[in-house]
Amino acid sequence: MKPTKEEVLQEIIKISFYYESEGVANVGGIAKRLNTTTYHVNKHIKTLLNEGLIEKGVRSGGYNELTEMPYPPIKGYKLTKKATELEIYQKLKDDDEKNFAEFFGF
């Protein structure tokens, strides 16, 4: 499957909401979530970088709170302020908050 630029951006946005990701999404993880290859993801990553919607980032690593196992730093991409001002970002954020509230009964 060849994802669109918008699908790649949406996955980066969704990953940015996860606490453990520290807002950083790596290409391999995006490709796996979209059931595609890193080649197809990298094509869109270049475009998103040029448009100023993402920038390079590094997740610092640390320990998984549940297993006490260390995880390594991961290089990837994170959202820029420009991306957080997009309508799709706000929609996905609202959906995430709604799902969280429903799951935990808030």
C-alpha positions in Angstrom: 0.0 0.0 0.0 1.3 3.5 -0.9 0.2 5.9 1.8 -0.6 9.6 1.1 1.3 12.5 2.6 -1.7 13.2 4.7 -1.8 9.6 6.1 1.9 9.9 7.1 1.3 13.2 8.8 -1.8 11.8 10.6 0.3 8.9 12.0 3.0 11.3 13.2 0.3 13.4 14.9 -1.2 10.3 16.6 2.2 9.1 17.7 3.0 12.5 19.2 0.1 12.1 21.7 1.8 9.0 23.3 3.7 9.9 26.5 6.5 7.4 25.9 7.2 8.6 22.3 8.2 12.0 23.6 6.5 13.3 20.4 9.0 11.5 18.2 7.9 9.1 15.4 10.4 7.0 13.6 10.0 5.9 10.0 9.9 2.2 10.7 7.1 2.7 13.2 5.1 4.8 10.8 5.6 2.3 8.0 4.5 -0.6 10.2 1.4 1.3 11.3 0.5 2.1 7.7 1.3 -1.4 6.5 3.8 -0.1 3.9 7.6 0.2 3.4 10.0 2.8 4.8 10.7 3.8 1.2 7.1 5.1 0.7 7.1 6.8 4.1 10.5 8.5 3.5 9.2 10.0 0.3 6.5 11.9 2.2 8.8 12.7 5.1 11.0 14.7 2.7 7.9 16.7 1.6 6.7 17.3 5.1 10.2 18.5 6.1 10.3 20.9 3.2 6.8 22.2 4.1 8.0 22.9 7.7 5.4 20.6 9.3 8.0 18.2 10.9 11.6 18.4 12.0 14.2 15.9 13.1 13.9 14.8 16.7 15.3 12.2 19.2 13.5 10.3 21.9 15.8 10.3 24.8 15.2 6.7 25.8 14.9 5.6 29.4 12.9 2.9 31.2 9.5 1.4 30.5 7.4 2.0 33.5 5.6 -1.3 33.3 8.5 -3.7 32.7 11.5 -1.7 34.1 13.3 -2.6 30.9 15.5 0.1 29.2 14.7 1.3 25.8 17.2 3.1 23.5 17.0 6.6 22.1 15.2 6.7 18.8 15.8 9.1 16.0 12.8 10.2 14.1 10.6 13.2 13.4 8.4 15.5 15.5 5.8 18.1 14.8 6.6 21.7 14.4 4.4 24.5 15.8 3.1 25.0 12.3 1.7 21.5 12.2 0.0 21.9 15.6 -2.0 24.8 14.2 -3.5 22.6 11.4 -7.2 21.7 11.6 -6.4 18.0 11.3 -4.2 18.2 14.4 -7.0 19.7 16.5 -9.5 17.1 15.2 -7.2 14.2 16.1 -6.4 15.7 19.4 -10.1 16.1 20.2 -10.7 12.5 19.2 -7.9 11.3 21.4 -9.1 13.2 24.4 -12.6 12.0 23.8 -11.4 8.3 23.6 -9.3 8.8 26.7 -12.3 10.3 28.7 -14.6 7.4 27.6 -12.1 4.8 28.4 -11.4 6.1 31.9 -15.0 7.3 32.6 -14.4 11.0 32.9 
